[in-house]
Amino acid sequence: MLKAFRKIRVKDSELEQVQSNVSNTIAPVLKSLIVDGVLVKDIALVSGVNRVNHTLGRLPEGWIIVDRNTAATVFKTAPTTAANTITDSSTISLTSSGTVTVSIWFF
């Protein structure tokens, strides 16, 4: 989780103004869901359904494959049974078209 910008108390009014401008500028970026994520590297997927630990500690809003070692299609698995939950606070079900190693940005 990203930390908010913390102003330092100073007596210089110009520095106070700079800190306020920085805080106002980066606050929306830090609140963006896509920025508040985690990169999980070297995930070995096999053809079919794979349960992947996303390490967020919360339900993910989404994910982006940022690296793969071979051509394969990867998509979120649709639930077919109660045991095949798409996602929870620790894992997500992904279906792969073949054996591939990926790195995924979860957010």
C-alpha angles and dihedrals in degrees: 000000000000120000123231120249109266119210119221116225110244136161094227109100093201092054089048089054092049091050091050091050092049091048093049092047100049099037094084091047093052090049093053111114094218092056093049096072146103134241114227111194134203100014109175111216126187128203108284132019119354129184108219126193105228095187094214097120088221138059110290120239091206147318140230127204104228099176139014133174098217141012111285136139115236124188140162111274117241113230112253097169137017088258091055098069112174095222144345138174093291110023144033129201113234127180119213128197090217147348109306140150113226142177114217133195106216118195 
